[in-house]
Amino acid sequence: MVAVRLLVAVVSLLALLVSPISAADDTPPPAAAAPMAVPVTDDPASADVERYHLQSNEWVNLHQRLMYEARFADAPPPDGISGADLTAWNTAVEEYKSWLGPRRSPIVDQELIAVNRALSETKPGSHGAHAPRGLPEAAAKVLEKARPLYDRAQWARDDAANRFWIATAVPLLRSAAAELIAAHEKAYGFPFPKTIRVDVVSYGWEFGAYTVGDGNAVHAVIQSTDAGSQGYAALEALMHEPSHGIVEADSGAIGADLARAAADLHVKPPYNLWLALLFYTSGELTRRALAERGVATYTPVIQIGMFDRQFKGFREVFDQHWRAWLDGKETREEAMRAIVQATSKPAP
């Protein structure tokens, strides 16, 4: 970029030297038109750290954007699109809406999971303007029709934001990933997923991020423009999302503990207790890792209003008992039993 600017400056100087400007004419030449603002970034489009692979993939970003616009009414079209292109884009969204249907979710629907995976594994330029083979015809048709519109109007901005997110997350992972993975494995009593693919996108479905997969390999989608996963919170998101590969509502890590404690106590735990513990665990462990590195002001995501809404009534018992387990002052069984007893209602 510096070389390009230097070349432009030299050419401009030469032009001034050879131009036949009259000494009597001191009227300044007209100013050159300002160039179009196009995001420029030297940040990488992908990176591998520990067991993580992070990337900004155009096909995945297009797919996620189309799904979001097709399902959620608050989704705007690409920023720089208008006229006939806007009409064509809206048509593509409607066609994707028909294929997506009113209830299917990319978190549980196997076809949608397979489509996102196939797009994620597509290397840049390997298919040109054609979607990868094996996609449902209805989806492939829309993707191929919408991609030129997305290229012209939005992809450069989305890619710049994604690359910046990756560039921010990579040093955090390099410093703390191994430590945090070990801490999560100790907290849960389960091995962390061995392979973690992360697609960084402009839209991450309903909540800005989601993960599919199991204890061996997971595929996460994380929204680069979501304030809840930017800056230091990117590190928490990169611990939280893979945890979904091993944490279940009533089995696996957390869920199995909850089920055993509930059966012993003859109670029914809150439906979202497992999720609250997942949020709390990644948030608290990330906070501790950052504090060890001099960051004393990090606030875990669960503490930014979630204890006042969906996890109301959980904070005190988590702070007392789950933190005691993380500190080694209670066993996991003791902590889980106390949490279940404090938050549950008698079983029917």
GUKOL-968610 format. One record per atom (N, C-alpha, C): z, x negated, y. Coordinates in steps of 0.05 Angstrom, whole numbers, padded with zeros to 5 digits, always signed. Example, Ala and Ser with C-alpha at 12.3 -4.5 7.8 and 13.67 -1.06 7.14 Angstrom:
BEGIN
+00156-00264-00114 +00156-00246-00090 +00156-00264-00066 +00142-00257-00045 +00143-00273-00021 +00157-00258+00001 
% end
This chain:
BEGIN
+00000-00017-00024 +00000+00000+00000 +00000-00017+00025 +00016-00040+00025 +00016-00058+00048 -00011-00070+00052 -00024-00078+00029 -00050-00091+00031 -00070-00072+00043 -00069-00046+00035 -00087-00026+00046 -00083-00023+00076 -00058-00021+00085 -00053-00018+00113 -00063-00042+00129 -00059-00067+00118 -00068-00091+00131 -00098-00091+00134 -00112-00083+00112 -00141-00082+00113 -00151-00063+00135 -00138-00039+00136 -00145-00020+00157 -00141-00031+00185 -00119-00046+00189 -00114-00058+00215 -00134-00078+00223 -00143-00095+00203 -00162-00116+00209 -00189-00104+00216 -00197-00083+00200 -00223-00070+00206 -00223-00058+00233 -00200-00045+00241 -00198-00033+00267 -00200-00053+00289 -00188-00077+00285 -00189-00098+00305 -00217-00108+00309 -00231-00113+00286 -00259-00122+00288 -00276-00102+00302 -00271-00077+00298 -00288-00056+00311 -00284-00057+00341 -00260-00063+00349 -00254-00065+00378 -00268-00089+00391 -00269-00111+00375 -00280-00136+00386 -00310-00134+00390 -00324-00119+00372 -00353-00117+00373 -00363-00093+00388 -00346-00075+00396 -00355-00051+00410 -00363-00058+00439 -00386-00047+00449 -00395-00053+00476 -00381-00036+00497 -00356-00042+00502 -00340-00026+00521 -00344-00038+00549 -00352-00022+00569 -00357-00031+00596 -00330-00037+00610 -00330-00059+00625 -00305-00066+00640 -00298-00045+00660 -00318-00030+00670 -00313-00010+00691 -00302+00016+00678 -00305+00018+00651 -00296+00043+00638 -00270+00037+00624 -00248+00045+00637 -00222+00040+00625 -00210+00065+00612 -00227+00085+00607 -00218+00109+00593 -00212+00103+00564 -00188+00108+00555 -00181+00102+00527 -00198+00118+00508 -00204+00106+00485 -00220+00120+00465 -00204+00143+00453 -00217+00164+00443 -00203+00186+00432 -00186+00177+00408 -00163+00189+00405 -00145+00182+00382 -00158+00191+00356 -00154+00175+00336 -00165+00182+00309 -00149+00205+00298 -00162+00221+00282 -00149+00244+00270 -00127+00234+00250 -00105+00247+00250 -00083+00239+00232 -00091+00245+00203 -00086+00226+00185 -00092+00231+00157 -00075+00252+00145 -00086+00266+00124 -00071+00286+00111 -00046+00274+00097 -00024+00287+00100 +00001+00277+00088 +00000+00282+00058 -00001+00260+00043 -00002+00262+00014 +00022+00246+00003 +00039+00258-00015 +00061+00242-00025 +00052+00217-00039 +00063+00195-00033 +00057+00170-00046 +00082+00158-00057 +00082+00150-00082 +00106+00139-00094 +00098+00117-00114 +00114+00096-00114 +00111+00075-00134 +00130+00078-00157 +00146+00100-00157 +00165+00104-00179 +00150+00111-00205 +00160+00103-00227 +00146+00107-00253 +00146+00137-00261 +00125+00144-00275 +00122+00172-00286 +00138+00175-00311 +00147+00154-00324 +00163+00156-00348 +00181+00131-00351 +00201+00134-00367 +00220+00112-00371 +00235+00117-00397 +00242+00095-00410 +00258+00096-00435 +00284+00081-00431 +00306+00094-00435 +00332+00082-00432 +00350+00091-00455 +00362+00072-00469 +00378+00079-00493 +00361+00097-00512 +00371+00121-00518 +00356+00139-00536 +00340+00160-00520 +00339+00156-00494 +00326+00176-00476 +00297+00167-00470 +00279+00187-00469 +00252+00184-00457 +00249+00204-00435 +00246+00195-00410 +00243+00213-00387 +00214+00211-00378 +00203+00234-00370 +00175+00233-00360 +00169+00256-00341 +00149+00252-00324 +00137+00272-00307 +00108+00277-00318 +00104+00299-00332 +00079+00305-00345 +00066+00329-00332 +00041+00326-00324 +00028+00348-00309 +00025+00373-00325 +00017+00371-00351 +00013+00395-00367 +00039+00410-00369 +00061+00396-00374 +00087+00410-00377 +00095+00423-00351 +00091+00409-00329 +00098+00420-00303 +00082+00445-00297 +00056+00445-00303 +00039+00468-00299 +00049+00491-00316 +00054+00486-00341 +00063+00506-00360 +00090+00519-00351 +00109+00502-00343 +00135+00512-00334 +00132+00528-00308 +00115+00519-00290 +00111+00534-00265 +00098+00561-00271 +00078+00562-00288 +00065+00587-00294 +00084+00607-00308 +00101+00596-00326 +00120+00613-00340 +00140+00625-00319 +00149+00608-00301 +00169+00617-00282 +00157+00639-00264 +00133+00633-00253 +00121+00653-00236 +00115+00679-00251 +00108+00677-00277 +00101+00700-00292 +00126+00718-00298 +00150+00705-00299 +00173+00720-00307 +00191+00728-00283 +00194+00710-00263 +00214+00715-00242 +00200+00721-00216 +00209+00743-00203 +00196+00753-00180 +00199+00735-00155 +00219+00718-00155 +00224+00702-00131 +00207+00676-00130 +00189+00673-00149 +00174+00648-00151 +00150+00649-00132 +00148+00630-00114 +00125+00629-00096 +00102+00614-00109 +00077+00619-00100 +00054+00603-00110 +00056+00575-00100 +00038+00557-00110 +00038+00529-00099 +00036+00529-00069 +00047+00509-00056 +00050+00508-00027 +00023+00508-00013 +00004+00492-00023 -00021+00488-00008 -00044+00505-00017 -00039+00528-00028 -00061+00544-00039 -00065+00569-00022 -00091+00576-00019 -00097+00599-00002 -00125+00609-00009 -00133+00632+00003 -00160+00642+00000 -00167+00648-00029 -00192+00640-00036 -00202+00645-00063 -00185+00631-00084 -00175+00607-00078 -00158+00593-00097 -00132+00608-00103 -00121+00620-00082 -00096+00636-00086 -00102+00660-00104 -00125+00673-00100 -00132+00695-00117 -00135+00686-00146 -00148+00664-00150 -00152+00653-00177 -00125+00645-00189 -00108+00634-00173 -00081+00626-00184 -00065+00651-00192 -00065+00671-00175 -00050+00696-00182 -00061+00709-00207 -00088+00707-00211 -00100+00718-00235 -00090+00702-00259 -00088+00676-00257 -00078+00659-00279 -00049+00666-00285 -00033+00671-00265 -00005+00678-00269 -00003+00705-00284 -00020+00724-00277 -00020+00750-00290 -00028+00747-00320 -00047+00730-00325 -00056+00726-00352 -00034+00712-00369 -00020+00693-00356 +00002+00680-00370 +00025+00700-00375 +00029+00718-00356 +00049+00739-00359 +00043+00756-00383 +00018+00763-00387 +00010+00779-00411 +00016+00764-00436 +00010+00738-00436 +00015+00722-00460 +00044+00718-00465 +00060+00713-00444 +00088+00707-00446 +00103+00732-00455 +00095+00755-00445 +00110+00779-00452 +00135+00783-00436 +00148+00806-00438 +00171+00812-00421 +00197+00800-00430 +00200+00792-00455 +00226+00784-00465 +00227+00756-00477 +00204+00744-00483 +00205+00718-00497 +00217+00697-00480 +00232+00679-00492 +00246+00657-00477 +00238+00630-00490 +00232+00610-00473 +00225+00584-00483 +00248+00569-00497 +00272+00581-00495 +00295+00569-00507 +00297+00576-00537 +00287+00599-00545 +00290+00608-00573 +00263+00615-00586 +00243+00622-00570 +00217+00630-00582 +00202+00605-00593 +00196+00606-00619 +00185+00583-00632 +00157+00576-00622 +00141+00595-00616 +00114+00589-00605 +00117+00575-00578 +00134+00585-00561 +00137+00573-00535 +00149+00545-00537 +00167+00541-00555 +00178+00514-00560 +00157+00495-00569 +00139+00505-00587 +00118+00488-00598 +00097+00481-00576 +00091+00500-00559 +00072+00495-00537 +00083+00474-00518 +00108+00477-00510 +00120+00457-00492 +00120+00429-00504 +00127+00428-00530 +00127+00402-00544 +00100+00390-00545 +00079+00406-00551 +00052+00395-00553 +00043+00385-00525 +00049+00399-00505 +00042+00390-00478 +00057+00365-00470 +00082+00364-00478 +00098+00340-00471 +00088+00315-00484 +00077+00318-00508 +00067+00295-00523 +00039+00287-00515 +00027+00301-00496 +00000+00294-00487 +00002+00272-00467 -00012+00250-00473 -00012+00227-00455 -00031+00232-00431 -00024+00222-00408 -00041+00227-00384 -00070+00218-00389 -00088+00236-00383 -00116+00230-00385 -00128+00231-00413 -00111+00237-00433 -00121+00236-00461 -00140+00259-00467 -00137+00281-00453 -00153+00305-00458 -00170+00313-00434 -00169+00298-00413 -00184+00305-00389 -00174+00332-00379 -00193+00350-00374 -00187+00376-00363 -00180+00396-00386 -00182+00387-00411 -00177+00405-00434 -00148+00404-00443 -00137+00427-00448 -00110+00427-00459 -00110+00416-00487 -00087+00405-00496 -00086+00394-00523 -00093+00415-00545 -00105+00405-00566 -00112+00423-00588 -00088+00436-00601 -00093+00459-00613 -00072+00472-00628 -00056+00492-00612 -00060+00494-00585 -00046+00513-00569 -00057+00541-00575 -00041+00562-00571 -00052+00589-00572 -00075+00592-00552 -00096+00605-00561 -00120+00607-00544 -00114+00619-00517 -00097+00639-00516 -00092+00652-00490 -00078+00633-00471 -00060+00617-00481 -00046+00597-00464 -00065+00575-00455 -00080+00564-00474 -00098+00542-00468 -00119+00550-00446 -00129+00574-00449 -00149+00584-00430 -00138+00585-00401 -00114+00595-00398 -00102+00597-00372 -00095+00569-00361 -00084+00552-00378 -00077+00525-00369 -00101+00510-00359 -00123+00511-00373 -00147+00497-00365 -00159+00508-00339 -00157+00534-00336 -00167+00547-00311 -00149+00541-00287 -00123+00539-00292 -00104+00535-00270 -00101+00506-00262 -00107+00488-00280 -00101+00460-00273 -00116+00449-00249 -00142+00454-00245 -00155+00444-00221 -00142+00455-00195 -00133+00480-00196 -00119+00492-00173 -00093+00478-00167 -00078+00472-00189 -00053+00459-00187 -00056+00430-00177 -00077+00417-00187 -00084+00390-00178 -00087+00388-00148 -00103+00407-00138 -00110+00406-00109 -00086+00414-00091 -00070+00433-00101 -00050+00445-00083 -00022+00434-00085 -00013+00425-00109 +00015+00422-00113 +00024+00398-00130 +00008+00389-00149 +00017+00369-00168 +00027+00344-00155 +00014+00334-00135 +00023+00309-00122 +00051+00311-00112 +00058+00333-00100 +00085+00337-00090 +00106+00340-00112 +00098+00355-00133 +00116+00359-00155 +00121+00332-00169 +00100+00317-00173 +00102+00291-00187 +00119+00271-00171 +00116+00271-00145 +00132+00254-00128 +00162+00260-00131 +00168+00286-00130 +00197+00294-00133 +00207+00287-00161 +00191+00291-00181 +00199+00284-00209 +00203+00254-00212 +00185+00238-00201 +00187+00209-00203 +00212+00199-00189 +00218+00211-00166 +00242+00203-00151 +00267+00209-00168 +00267+00232-00180 +00290+00240-00197 +00293+00220-00220 +00271+00212-00233 +00272+00193-00255 +00283+00166-00244 +00272+00158-00221 +00280+00132-00210 +00310+00132-00203 +00321+00155-00196 +00350+00157-00191 +00366+00157-00216 +00356+00170-00237 +00371+00174-00262 +00371+00149-00279 +00350+00133-00278 +00348+00111-00297 +00371+00091-00293 +00377+00081-00269 +00400+00062-00267 +00427+00074-00275 +00430+00100-00270 +00455+00113-00279 +00457+00112-00310 +00435+00118-00323 +00434+00117-00352 +00439+00089-00362 +00426+00069-00350 +00428+00042-00359 +00457+00032-00357 +00471+00041-00337 +00499+00033-00333 +00518+00048-00351 +00514+00074-00355 +00535+00091-00367 +00528+00106-00392 +00502+00106-00400 +00495+00123-00423 +00509+00117-00449 +00510+00091-00456 +00523+00084-00481 +00553+00092-00481 +00566+00086-00459 +00594+00094-00456 +00598+00124-00458 +00582+00139-00445 +00585+00168-00444 +00577+00181-00471 +00557+00170-00484 +00550+00180-00511 +00574+00176-00530 +00586+00153-00530 +00609+00148-00547 +00632+00167-00540 +00636+00172-00514 +00658+00190-00506 +00653+00218-00515 +00627+00227-00513 +00621+00254-00523 +00624+00256-00553 +00616+00236-00567 +00620+00236-00597 +00649+00238-00604 +00666+00224-00590 +00695+00225-00595 +00706+00252-00589 +00698+00263-00566 +00708+00290-00557 +00700+00312-00576 +00675+00311-00586 +00665+00332-00603 +00669+00328-00633 +00673+00302-00641 +00674+00297-00669 +00648+00299-00683 +00626+00297-00668 +00598+00299-00678 +00582+00277-00666 +00562+00266-00681 +00544+00246-00670 +00526+00259-00649 +00521+00245-00628 +00502+00254-00606 +00474+00253-00617 +00456+00270-00607 +00428+00269-00616 +00416+00241-00613 +00401+00233-00633 +00390+00206-00635 +00365+00202-00617 +00350+00223-00614 +00326+00222-00598 +00327+00244-00576 +00324+00236-00551 +00326+00255-00529 +00302+00252-00511 +00285+00272-00512 +00261+00273-00495 +00267+00291-00471 +00262+00281-00447 +00268+00296-00423 +00243+00299-00406 +00234+00324-00403 +00212+00329-00384 +00224+00338-00358 +00218+00323-00337 +00227+00328-00310 +00206+00345-00296 +00214+00368-00285 +00194+00388-00277 +00203+00400-00250 +00184+00416-00238 +00190+00430-00213 +00204+00456-00218 +00200+00468-00241 +00214+00493-00249 +00225+00490-00277 +00250+00496-00280 +00263+00493-00306 +00274+00519-00317 +00257+00539-00319 +00263+00566-00329 +00285+00578-00312 +00302+00595-00323 +00320+00612-00308 +00342+00596-00293 +00354+00576-00306 +00377+00563-00295 +00372+00534-00286 +00347+00526-00285 +00340+00499-00275 +00339+00478-00297 +00348+00485-00321 +00347+00466-00343 +00351+00481-00369 +00340+00471-00391 +00346+00481-00417 +00339+00461-00438 +00349+00464-00462 +00345+00445-00484 +00341+00459-00510 +00322+00448-00526 +00318+00458-00553 +00321+00435-00572 +00325+00440-00598 +00327+00419-00617 +00353+00420-00632 +00360+00398-00646 +00384+00398-00663 +00397+00371-00659 +00416+00365-00677 +00432+00341-00675 +00416+00315-00678 +00392+00317-00690 +00376+00292-00693 +00358+00287-00669 +00345+00307-00659 +00326+00304-00637 +00327+00329-00619 +00327+00325-00593 +00327+00347-00574 +00305+00343-00553 +00296+00365-00542 +00276+00364-00520 +00288+00380-00497 +00293+00366-00475 +00305+00378-00452 +00285+00381-00429 +00287+00402-00414 +00271+00407-00390 +00291+00408-00367 +00288+00391-00347 +00307+00389-00324 +00291+00391-00298 +00300+00408-00281 +00286+00413-00255 +00294+00392-00234 +00275+00377-00225 +00281+00356-00206 +00290+00366-00178 +00282+00391-00172 +00289+00401-00145 +00314+00418-00145 +00328+00420-00167 +00353+00435-00169 +00376+00418-00159 +00390+00427-00138 +00412+00411-00127 +00434+00406-00148 +00436+00423-00168 +00457+00420-00188 +00452+00397-00207 +00428+00384-00206 +00423+00361-00223 +00411+00338-00208 +00416+00336-00182 +00406+00314-00166 +00428+00294-00161 +00421+00270-00154 +00440+00249-00148 +00457+00242-00172 +00483+00238-00168 +00501+00232-00191 +00501+00254-00211 +00495+00279-00203 +00495+00302-00222 +00473+00299-00242 +00453+00282-00237 +00432+00277-00257 +00444+00265-00282 +00464+00248-00279 +00478+00235-00302 +00492+00257-00318 +00506+00275-00305 +00519+00297-00319 +00499+00314-00334 +00477+00321-00320 +00456+00337-00333 +00445+00323-00358 +00442+00297-00357 +00431+00282-00380 +00451+00279-00402 +00476+00285-00398 +00496+00287-00419 +00499+00316-00428 +00499+00334-00409 +00503+00363-00415 +00480+00373-00433 +00455+00369-00424 +00433+00381-00438 +00430+00372-00467 +00431+00346-00474 +00430+00339-00502 +00453+00350-00519 +00476+00355-00506 +00499+00366-00520 +00492+00393-00533 +00473+00408-00521 +00465+00433-00533 +00453+00429-00561 +00445+00405-00568 +00435+00400-00595 +00456+00400-00616 +00481+00397-00608 +00503+00396-00627 +00525+00417-00623 +00526+00428-00599 +00546+00448-00592 +00535+00476-00597 +00548+00492-00613 +00539+00520-00618 +00562+00539-00612 +00555+00565-00611 +00575+00585-00604 +00596+00588-00625 +00588+00587-00650 +00608+00591-00672 +00605+00571-00695 +00591+00549-00690 +00587+00529-00711 +00582+00502-00696 +00579+00481-00712 +00575+00455-00700 +00598+00446-00683 +00593+00428-00664 +00615+00419-00646 +00624+00443-00629 +00650+00444-00623 +00663+00465-00607 +00663+00491-00622 +00640+00502-00629 +00638+00528-00642 +00654+00530-00668 +00652+00509-00684 +00667+00510-00710 +00697+00509-00704 +00705+00493-00684 +00734+00492-00677 +00744+00519-00667 +00727+00531-00650 +00735+00557-00640 +00737+00578-00662 +00719+00578-00681 +00719+00597-00703 +00744+00594-00720 +00751+00569-00726 +00775+00564-00743 +00800+00573-00728 +00802+00566-00703 +00826+00574-00688 +00828+00604-00685 +00805+00617-00680 +00805+00646-00677 +00813+00660-00702 +00803+00650-00725 +00810+00662-00751 +00840+00659-00756 +00852+00636-00750 +00880+00631-00755 +00897+00649-00737 +00888+00654-00712 +00904+00669-00693 +00897+00699-00693 +00876+00706-00708 +00867+00734-00709 +00860+00745-00682 +00844+00730-00667 +00835+00738-00641 +00805+00734-00639 +00794+00745-00617 +00765+00742-00612 +00762+00727-00585 +00752+00702-00587 +00749+00687-00562 +00728+00699-00544 +00729+00693-00518 +00708+00701-00500 +00680+00691-00509 +00660+00707-00505 +00633+00700-00515 +00623+00673-00504 +00632+00666-00480 +00621+00642-00467 +00641+00619-00466 +00662+00620-00482 +00682+00599-00482 +00670+00572-00491 +00653+00573-00511 +00640+00549-00521 +00623+00535-00499 +00609+00552-00484 +00592+00541-00462 +00609+00529-00440 +00631+00542-00434 +00649+00532-00413 +00660+00504-00421 +00667+00502-00447 +00678+00476-00456 +00656+00454-00456 +00632+00462-00462 +00610+00443-00460 +00607+00433-00432 +00606+00451-00412 +00604+00444-00384 +00627+00426-00376 +00651+00434-00384 +00675+00419-00376 +00675+00391-00388 +00667+00389-00413 +00668+00362-00426 +00649+00343-00413 +00624+00351-00410 +00604+00332-00397 +00612+00326-00368 +00622+00347-00354 +00629+00343-00326 +00653+00324-00323 +00674+00328-00339 +00698+00311-00338 +00692+00283-00347 +00677+00279-00368 +00671+00252-00378 +00653+00238-00358 +00634+00252-00346 +00617+00239-00326 +00634+00232-00301 +00652+00249-00293 +00669+00243-00270 +00685+00217-00275 +00695+00214-00300 +00711+00191-00306 +00694+00165-00306 +00670+00168-00317 +00652+00144-00318 +00644+00136-00290 +00639+00155-00273 +00632+00148-00245 +00656+00137-00230 +00680+00147-00235 +00704+00137-00222 +00708+00107-00230 +00703+00100-00255 +00705+00073-00264 +00686+00055-00249 +00665+00066-00238 +00644+00051-00224 +00647+00054-00193 +00670+00064-00185 +00676+00065-00156 +00669+00091-00142 +00659+00111-00157 +00652+00137-00145 +00676+00155-00148 +00691+00159-00127 +00716+00174-00129 +00713+00203-00120 +00689+00210-00111 +00686+00237-00099 +00668+00256-00115 +00661+00248-00140 +00642+00265-00155 +00656+00291-00164 +00643+00313-00160 +00653+00340-00168 +00636+00350-00191 +00647+00354-00215 +00631+00364-00237 +00619+00392-00231 +00597+00398-00243 +00582+00422-00237 +00599+00447-00242 +00615+00447-00263 +00631+00471-00269 +00651+00477-00247 +00659+00457-00231 +00678+00462-00210 +00665+00472-00184 +00639+00474-00184 +00625+00484-00160 +00620+00514-00163 +00642+00529-00164 +00640+00558-00164 +00640+00571-00192 +00636+00556-00213 +00633+00569-00239 +00660+00579-00250 +00682+00566-00242 +00708+00576-00251 +00716+00602-00235 +00701+00608-00214 +00706+00632-00199 +00688+00655-00208 +00668+00648-00225 +00649+00669-00233 +00649+00672-00264 +00630+00660-00277 +00627+00665-00306 +00649+00653-00323 +00664+00633-00312 +00685+00620-00328 +00712+00625-00315 +00715+00648-00303 +00740+00654-00289 +00763+00655-00309 +00786+00643-00302 +00810+00643-00318 +00811+00620-00338 +00791+00603-00339 +00790+00581-00359 +00801+00555-00348 +00801+00552-00322 +00806+00525-00311 +00833+00514-00318 +00854+00530-00314 +00881+00519-00318 +00886+00510-00347 +00877+00527-00365 +00881+00520-00393 +00864+00496-00402 +00840+00493-00391 +00824+00470-00396 +00837+00445-00385 +00846+00447-00360 +00859+00424-00348 +00884+00415-00363 +00898+00434-00374 +00922+00428-00388 +00918+00417-00416 +00900+00430-00431 +00898+00424-00459 +00873+00407-00467 +00849+00415-00457 +00826+00399-00464 +00827+00372-00451 +00837+00370-00427 +00840+00344-00415 +00861+00328-00430 +00882+00341-00440 +00902+00326-00456 +00889+00315-00482 +00870+00330-00494 +00855+00319-00517 +00838+00295-00509 +00824+00297-00486 +00808+00275-00477 +00825+00251-00471 +00850+00255-00462 +00868+00233-00456 +00883+00223-00481 +00879+00236-00504 +00893+00227-00528 +00922+00236-00530 +00929+00257-00514 +00957+00267-00514 +00961+00291-00532 +00939+00304-00540 +00940+00325-00560 +00917+00320-00580 +00919+00332-00603 +00896+00331-00622 +00876+00352-00613 +00851+00349-00623 +00831+00369-00616 +00839+00396-00627 +00851+00396-00651 +00859+00421-00663 +00881+00435-00646 +00900+00419-00637 +00922+00430-00620 +00910+00441-00594 +00892+00426-00582 +00881+00434-00556 +00864+00460-00560 +00848+00460-00581 +00831+00484-00585 +00847+00509-00591 +00868+00506-00607 +00885+00528-00613 +00898+00540-00588 +00908+00522-00571 +00921+00531-00546 +00901+00545-00528 +00877+00534-00526 +00856+00546-00509 +00848+00574-00519 +00844+00576-00545 +00836+00602-00557 +00858+00622-00553 +00883+00614-00557 +00905+00633-00554 +00908+00642-00526 +00903+00625-00506 +00907+00632-00478 +00885+00648-00467 +00861+00648-00479 +00838+00661-00466 +00827+00684-00482 +00838+00690-00506 +00826+00710-00524 +00842+00736-00524 +00828+00756-00534 +00840+00782-00539 +00844+00786-00569 +00862+00804-00577 +00866+00809-00606 +00839+00818-00618 +00834+00809-00643 +00810+00817-00657 +00812+00846-00664 +00789+00861-00663 +00790+00889-00670 +00799+00893-00699 
% end
